[in-house]
């Protein structure tokens, strides 16, 4: 039985949790909008957004209302039955995108696992006995933490120690058309890419590169998969980033912001490709959970409004401009890149591999941000963050920078 009067600390984590994380000493206790308070009552401006997840901030009234109303009806059914919130959400997603069909799951890793299984199943169904099973991804990409998805991801540090690894996967240079041309062949079943590499350093895809990937996939009868786990649901100023690139994938994966903090993910695809995921080929016990789908319906409705998406771009421009000024003033950032409210401040040579120092100083000065690799400070705040919260957070971040230079 839990003891509500017991004090918990960072030391408790070390006592009871597997040591795969290294969380901050502070323990957030409540949030409102883009402000969070810790156990001691200290407040922070949240530029981290739960790693691009809390897209409508904390304690959003519409999300809370939907969760409470659904909690009074039914929590879980499994996929022996369908449910109304899941059907409503699938309809919203197909109406708003290129897709005809949706598969629900609980996370980005699961959405990508489903996508990577599907591309091989589709190739086996449509090109039998041709050995068409090779997947091409890109160096510094990130696609999840299952054994299959870390192998498709282009960062060896995530596969080290887990050998033997699944095969049939190669990695090209991101934004290098010639590199992709050298790898792709008629044995390729899919090319997998992020419209903006997230964990790899907030690197946007060059539109010409994305178009070339589309054309090469068509030439070799391969599928193009866009991992929009981090870029999806308004993060770049479009509901999905492919809509801004002008390149349409065959399969899209989405999660993170989709539930605004409630675990949910999805894989979206066309009627033709979806046929390969027939009855019994894949599944998820919790996928399409009524609680998750009820909350996600509100998130999609709130974010997929022209004025909200336009404001994402305006707010992103404001943050980038201020970060560029801070970088120049203190000599800490060489450049600031990204799309919408997915922003990366690239550290200068003096601060290479020291991005985490800005994180830690930020906590001390009442602002939360992230890293994207060792040399990029990442900002992924709520899409509805206010101008006042942006200004206060950036003022605090500048103080955090000044304190360590």
C-alpha positions as CSV (number, residue, x, y, z in Angstrom):
1,X,0.0,0.0,0.0
2,X,1.4,3.4,-0.9
3,X,2.2,6.0,1.7
4,X,1.1,9.5,0.5
5,X,3.1,11.1,3.3
6,X,6.4,9.6,2.3
7,X,9.0,11.8,0.8
8,X,10.5,10.7,-2.5
9,X,13.7,11.9,-4.1
10,X,16.2,11.3,-6.9
11,X,17.9,8.8,-4.6
12,X,14.7,6.7,-4.5
13,X,15.0,6.3,-8.3
14,X,18.5,4.7,-7.9
15,X,17.1,2.4,-5.2
16,X,14.1,1.0,-7.2
17,X,14.5,1.7,-10.9
18,X,16.5,0.0,-13.6
19,X,19.5,2.4,-14.2
20,X,18.9,3.0,-18.0
21,X,17.9,6.7,-17.3
22,X,19.6,9.5,-15.6
23,X,16.8,11.9,-14.6
24,X,17.2,15.3,-13.1
25,X,17.3,15.8,-9.3
26,X,14.1,17.9,-9.5
27,X,10.8,16.0,-9.4
28,X,8.0,17.9,-11.2
29,X,4.7,17.7,-9.3
30,X,2.1,19.7,-11.3
31,X,1.8,21.7,-14.5
32,X,-0.4,24.4,-16.0
33,X,0.0,25.4,-19.6
34,X,3.7,25.7,-20.3
35,X,4.6,26.1,-16.6
36,X,5.6,23.3,-14.3
37,X,6.2,23.2,-10.5
38,X,8.5,20.8,-8.6
39,X,8.1,19.3,-5.1
40,X,9.5,22.4,-3.5
41,X,7.2,24.8,-5.3
42,X,9.8,26.2,-7.7
43,X,8.3,26.9,-11.2
44,X,9.9,26.2,-14.6
45,X,9.0,27.3,-18.1
46,X,8.6,24.0,-20.1
47,X,10.5,24.2,-23.4
48,X,10.9,20.4,-23.4
49,X,7.3,19.4,-23.8
50,X,7.9,15.9,-22.5
51,X,10.2,15.4,-25.6
52,X,7.7,17.0,-28.1
53,X,4.7,15.2,-26.5
54,X,2.7,17.7,-24.4
55,X,1.6,19.6,-27.5
56,X,-1.3,21.3,-25.7
57,X,0.7,21.9,-22.5
58,X,-0.2,20.6,-19.1
59,X,-3.6,20.2,-17.5
60,X,-5.5,21.1,-20.8
61,X,-9.2,21.3,-19.9
62,X,-10.4,19.7,-23.1
63,X,-8.2,16.7,-22.8
64,X,-9.1,16.3,-19.1
65,X,-12.8,16.5,-19.9
66,X,-12.5,13.8,-22.6
67,X,-10.5,11.6,-20.3
68,X,-13.0,11.9,-17.5
69,X,-16.0,11.3,-19.7
70,X,-14.5,8.2,-21.3
71,X,-13.3,6.9,-17.9
72,X,-17.0,6.8,-16.8
73,X,-17.9,4.7,-19.9
74,X,-15.3,2.0,-20.8
75,X,-11.5,1.9,-20.3
76,X,-10.4,-1.1,-22.2
77,X,-11.9,-3.7,-24.6
78,X,-8.9,-5.2,-26.5
79,X,-9.1,-5.6,-30.3
80,X,-11.8,-8.4,-30.1
81,X,-14.1,-5.3,-30.3
82,X,-13.8,-1.9,-31.9
83,X,-14.9,1.3,-30.1
84,X,-16.3,4.7,-31.1
85,X,-13.4,6.9,-30.0
86,X,-11.0,4.8,-32.1
87,X,-13.2,4.9,-35.2
88,X,-13.7,8.7,-34.8
89,X,-9.9,9.2,-34.5
90,X,-9.1,6.9,-37.5
91,X,-11.7,8.9,-39.5
92,X,-10.1,12.2,-38.5
93,X,-6.6,11.0,-39.5
94,X,-7.6,9.6,-42.9
95,X,-9.7,12.7,-43.7
96,X,-6.7,14.9,-42.9
97,X,-3.9,13.0,-44.6
98,X,-3.1,10.8,-47.7
99,X,-3.9,7.7,-45.8
100,X,-6.9,5.4,-46.2
101,X,-6.2,3.0,-43.2
102,X,-4.9,3.3,-39.7
103,X,-3.3,0.9,-37.2
104,X,-3.3,2.0,-33.6
105,X,-0.6,1.2,-31.0
106,X,0.9,2.8,-27.9
107,X,4.2,4.5,-28.9
108,X,6.4,5.7,-31.7
109,X,8.6,2.6,-31.4
110,X,5.5,0.4,-31.9
111,X,4.3,2.4,-34.8
112,X,7.6,2.0,-36.5
113,X,7.8,-1.7,-35.7
114,X,4.5,-2.1,-37.4
115,X,5.6,-0.1,-40.4
116,X,8.9,-2.0,-40.8
117,X,7.1,-5.3,-40.6
118,X,4.5,-4.1,-43.1
119,X,7.0,-3.1,-45.8
120,X,8.6,-6.6,-45.8
121,X,5.2,-8.3,-45.7
122,X,4.0,-6.1,-48.6
123,X,7.1,-6.9,-50.6
124,X,6.7,-10.6,-50.0
125,X,3.1,-10.5,-51.0
126,X,3.7,-8.5,-54.2
127,X,7.2,-9.6,-55.2
128,X,7.5,-13.2,-54.1
129,X,10.8,-15.0,-54.6
130,X,12.7,-11.8,-55.6
131,X,14.5,-11.3,-52.3
132,X,13.0,-7.8,-52.0
133,X,13.5,-7.3,-48.3
134,X,16.2,-4.6,-47.9
135,X,15.4,-1.5,-45.9
136,X,17.4,1.7,-46.4
137,X,17.5,4.3,-43.6
138,X,19.9,7.1,-42.7
139,X,22.9,7.8,-40.4
140,X,22.0,9.6,-37.2
141,X,18.3,8.7,-37.6
142,X,16.2,7.4,-34.7
143,X,13.2,5.2,-35.0
144,X,12.6,3.6,-31.6
145,X,14.0,1.2,-29.0
146,X,12.8,-2.2,-30.1
147,X,15.5,-4.4,-31.5
148,X,14.2,-4.0,-35.1
149,X,13.7,-0.2,-34.8
150,X,17.2,0.5,-33.3
151,X,18.7,-1.4,-36.2
152,X,16.8,0.7,-38.7
153,X,17.9,3.8,-36.7
154,X,21.3,5.0,-37.8
155,X,23.0,5.3,-34.4
156,X,25.3,2.4,-33.5
157,X,25.4,3.4,-29.8
158,X,21.8,2.1,-29.5
159,X,22.6,-1.4,-30.9
160,X,25.9,-2.0,-29.2
161,X,25.7,-5.0,-26.9
162,X,22.4,-6.4,-28.4
163,X,24.0,-8.5,-31.1
164,X,23.2,-10.5,-33.1
165,X,21.1,-7.9,-34.9
166,X,18.4,-8.2,-37.6
167,X,19.9,-7.9,-41.1
168,X,18.9,-6.5,-44.4
169,X,19.3,-2.9,-43.3
170,X,21.7,-0.3,-44.7
171,X,22.3,3.4,-43.9
172,X,22.9,6.3,-46.3
173,X,24.0,9.9,-45.7
174,X,21.0,12.0,-44.9
175,X,20.3,14.8,-47.5
176,X,22.8,13.1,-49.9
177,X,21.0,12.0,-53.0
178,X,24.0,10.2,-54.5
179,X,24.4,8.2,-51.3
180,X,20.8,7.0,-51.6
181,X,21.3,6.2,-55.3
182,X,24.3,4.1,-54.5
183,X,22.3,2.0,-52.0
184,X,18.9,1.6,-53.6
185,X,18.1,-1.3,-55.9
186,X,15.2,-3.6,-56.9
187,X,16.0,-5.6,-53.8
188,X,15.0,-2.5,-51.7
189,X,11.5,-2.9,-50.1
190,X,11.5,0.5,-48.3
191,X,13.3,3.8,-47.7
192,X,12.7,5.1,-44.2
193,X,13.3,8.7,-43.2
194,X,12.4,11.5,-40.8
195,X,11.2,14.8,-42.4
196,X,13.4,16.4,-39.7
197,X,15.9,14.2,-38.0
198,X,15.1,14.6,-34.3
199,X,17.5,12.7,-32.0
200,X,20.1,13.1,-34.7
201,X,20.4,16.9,-34.2
202,X,17.2,18.6,-35.5
203,X,18.2,18.4,-39.2
204,X,15.4,19.2,-41.7
205,X,15.3,17.1,-44.9
206,X,16.1,19.1,-48.0
207,X,12.9,19.1,-50.1
208,X,15.0,18.1,-53.2
209,X,16.3,15.1,-51.3
210,X,12.9,14.1,-50.1
211,X,11.6,14.3,-53.7
212,X,14.5,12.3,-55.0
213,X,13.7,9.6,-52.3
214,X,10.2,9.5,-53.6
215,X,11.2,9.2,-57.2
216,X,13.8,6.5,-56.5
217,X,11.3,4.5,-54.5
218,X,8.9,4.7,-57.4
219,X,11.6,3.6,-59.9
220,X,12.5,0.6,-57.8
221,X,9.0,-0.3,-56.6
222,X,9.9,0.4,-53.0
223,X,7.8,2.0,-50.3
224,X,8.7,5.4,-48.8
225,X,8.1,5.5,-45.0
226,X,8.1,8.8,-43.1
227,X,8.7,8.6,-39.4
228,X,6.7,11.5,-38.1
229,X,6.7,10.4,-34.5
230,X,8.4,13.7,-33.5
231,X,7.4,16.0,-36.4
232,X,3.8,15.0,-36.5
233,X,0.6,16.6,-35.1
234,X,1.5,20.3,-35.8
235,X,5.1,20.4,-34.6
236,X,6.4,21.9,-37.8
237,X,3.4,24.2,-38.5
238,X,1.7,21.5,-40.6
239,X,-0.5,18.7,-39.2
240,X,2.2,16.4,-40.7
241,X,5.5,17.6,-42.0
242,X,5.2,15.8,-45.3
243,X,2.5,18.3,-46.2
244,X,5.1,21.1,-46.0
245,X,7.7,19.1,-47.9
246,X,5.3,18.4,-50.8
247,X,6.3,14.8,-50.8
248,X,3.8,12.1,-49.9
249,X,5.0,8.8,-48.3
250,X,3.3,5.4,-48.6
251,X,3.4,4.8,-44.9
252,X,3.5,7.4,-42.0
253,X,4.1,6.8,-38.4
254,X,2.9,9.1,-35.6
255,X,2.9,9.2,-31.8
256,X,4.3,11.6,-29.2
257,X,2.1,14.7,-29.6
258,X,-0.8,12.6,-30.9
259,X,-1.9,11.9,-27.3
260,X,-0.7,15.1,-25.7
261,X,0.9,13.0,-23.0
262,X,-1.4,10.0,-23.0
263,X,0.3,7.0,-24.6
264,X,-0.9,6.4,-28.2
265,X,0.7,5.8,-31.6
266,X,-0.4,5.0,-35.1
267,X,0.7,3.8,-38.5
268,X,-1.1,5.3,-41.5
269,X,-1.1,3.9,-45.0
270,X,-3.1,3.3,-48.2
271,X,-5.7,0.8,-49.0
272,X,-3.4,-1.1,-51.3
273,X,-0.6,-1.5,-48.8
274,X,-2.9,-2.1,-45.9
275,X,-4.1,-5.3,-47.5
276,X,-0.8,-7.0,-46.5
277,X,-1.7,-6.5,-42.9
278,X,-4.5,-9.1,-42.9
279,X,-6.1,-10.7,-39.9
280,X,-3.6,-12.1,-37.5
281,X,-0.5,-10.6,-39.1
282,X,0.1,-8.0,-36.4
283,X,-1.6,-6.8,-33.2
284,X,-1.5,-4.7,-30.0
285,X,-3.5,-5.5,-26.9
286,X,-3.8,-1.8,-25.9
287,X,-3.8,-0.3,-29.4
288,X,-6.9,1.8,-30.0
289,X,-7.6,2.0,-26.3
290,X,-10.8,4.0,-25.8
291,X,-9.2,6.3,-23.2
292,X,-6.2,7.1,-25.4
293,X,-8.3,7.7,-28.5
294,X,-10.8,9.9,-26.7
295,X,-7.9,12.2,-25.6
296,X,-6.3,12.1,-29.0
297,X,-9.5,13.2,-30.7
298,X,-9.3,16.4,-28.7
299,X,-5.6,16.9,-29.5
300,X,-6.2,16.5,-33.3
301,X,-9.2,18.8,-33.2
302,X,-7.4,21.5,-31.3
303,X,-4.2,21.4,-33.3
304,X,-5.6,20.9,-36.8
305,X,-6.8,24.5,-37.1
306,X,-5.3,26.9,-39.6
307,X,-4.7,29.6,-36.9
308,X,-3.0,27.2,-34.5
309,X,-0.7,25.8,-37.2
310,X,0.1,29.3,-38.5
311,X,1.0,30.4,-34.9
312,X,3.4,27.4,-34.6
313,X,5.5,29.0,-37.4
314,X,5.3,32.5,-35.9
315,X,6.3,31.3,-32.4
316,X,9.1,29.2,-33.8
317,X,10.5,32.2,-35.7
318,X,10.4,34.2,-32.5
319,X,12.3,31.5,-30.5
320,X,14.9,31.0,-33.2
321,X,15.6,34.7,-33.5
322,X,16.2,35.1,-29.8
323,X,18.4,32.0,-29.6
324,X,20.5,33.3,-32.5
325,X,20.9,36.5,-30.5
326,X,21.9,34.6,-27.4
327,X,24.3,32.5,-29.3
328,X,26.0,35.5,-30.9
329,X,26.1,37.4,-27.6
330,X,27.7,34.6,-25.6
331,X,29.5,32.7,-28.3
332,X,27.7,29.5,-27.5
333,X,25.8,28.7,-30.7
334,X,27.0,28.6,-34.3
335,X,23.5,28.2,-35.8
336,X,19.8,27.6,-34.9
337,X,17.9,25.2,-37.1
338,X,14.6,23.3,-37.3
339,X,11.0,23.7,-38.4
340,X,8.1,25.3,-36.5
341,X,8.5,24.4,-32.8
342,X,11.1,21.8,-33.2
343,X,14.3,23.8,-32.8
344,X,17.9,22.9,-32.4
345,X,20.6,25.3,-31.2
346,X,24.0,24.0,-32.5
347,X,26.8,24.6,-30.1
348,X,29.9,26.5,-31.1
349,X,33.3,24.7,-31.3
350,X,34.2,25.7,-27.7
351,X,31.0,24.1,-26.5
352,X,31.1,20.9,-28.7
353,X,29.7,17.9,-26.8
354,X,28.6,20.1,-23.9
355,X,25.0,20.7,-24.7
356,X,23.9,19.0,-21.5
357,X,25.5,21.8,-19.5
358,X,22.9,24.2,-20.8
359,X,20.2,21.8,-19.7
360,X,21.5,21.6,-16.2
361,X,22.0,25.3,-15.9
362,X,18.5,25.7,-17.3
363,X,17.0,23.7,-14.5
364,X,18.8,25.9,-12.0
365,X,17.3,29.0,-13.6
366,X,13.8,27.7,-14.0
367,X,13.6,26.6,-17.6
368,X,13.4,23.1,-19.1
369,X,14.9,22.2,-22.5
370,X,16.4,19.1,-24.1
371,X,19.4,17.9,-26.1
372,X,19.5,16.3,-29.5
373,X,22.9,14.6,-29.4
374,X,25.8,15.9,-27.5
375,X,26.2,19.2,-29.3
376,X,22.6,20.5,-29.9
377,X,20.2,22.1,-27.4
378,X,16.7,21.2,-28.4
379,X,13.5,23.1,-27.8
380,X,10.1,21.4,-28.4
381,X,7.5,23.4,-26.3
382,X,3.8,23.1,-26.3
383,X,2.3,24.4,-29.6
384,X,-0.1,26.7,-27.6
385,X,2.7,28.2,-25.5
386,X,1.9,31.9,-24.9
387,X,4.1,34.8,-26.0
388,X,4.6,35.7,-22.3
389,X,5.7,32.2,-21.5
390,X,8.1,32.3,-24.5
391,X,9.6,35.6,-23.3
392,X,10.0,34.5,-19.7
393,X,11.5,31.2,-20.7
394,X,14.0,32.7,-23.0
395,X,15.0,35.3,-20.4
396,X,15.6,32.5,-18.0
397,X,17.5,30.5,-20.6
398,X,19.8,33.5,-21.3
399,X,20.5,33.8,-17.6
400,X,21.3,30.0,-17.6
401,X,23.7,30.6,-20.5
402,X,25.4,33.6,-18.9
403,X,25.9,31.6,-15.7
404,X,28.1,29.0,-17.3
405,X,30.1,30.9,-20.0
